[in-house]
Amino acid sequence: MRIYDRNSTGAAASESGRAQETQRIDQEESARRGAAGADSVGDRVELSSTLARLSGALAAHGSHRASRVQALAAQYQAGKYQPGSAATAGGMVAEALSMGSD
């Protein structure tokens, strides 16, 4: 039985050469744009303030959730955690129903 390593010979080697050529062309193009100064036209990305607000909200939610989990863990370890059976059952039913609607 023979095993051929495509990563070291054949088509993969020519693909590697093309990838290097593409990188060289990209570097040359970047250098030309840099030499042209700020007046050059190119792709540009602007992120709105909405994204910044969303990021802040997610971070706040994450820290609130972490503190809630810590508080619950402390209650559990102290033997004082008493989950509400109605709320637990309601959550399980709601999750099961939402899975069926996918």
Secondary structure, 3 states (H helix, E strand, C coil): CCCCCCCCCCHHHHHHHHHHHHHHHHHHHHHHHHHHCCCCCCCCCCCCHHHHHHHHHHHHHHHHHHHHHHHHHHHHHCCCCCCCHHHHHHHHHHHHHHHHCC
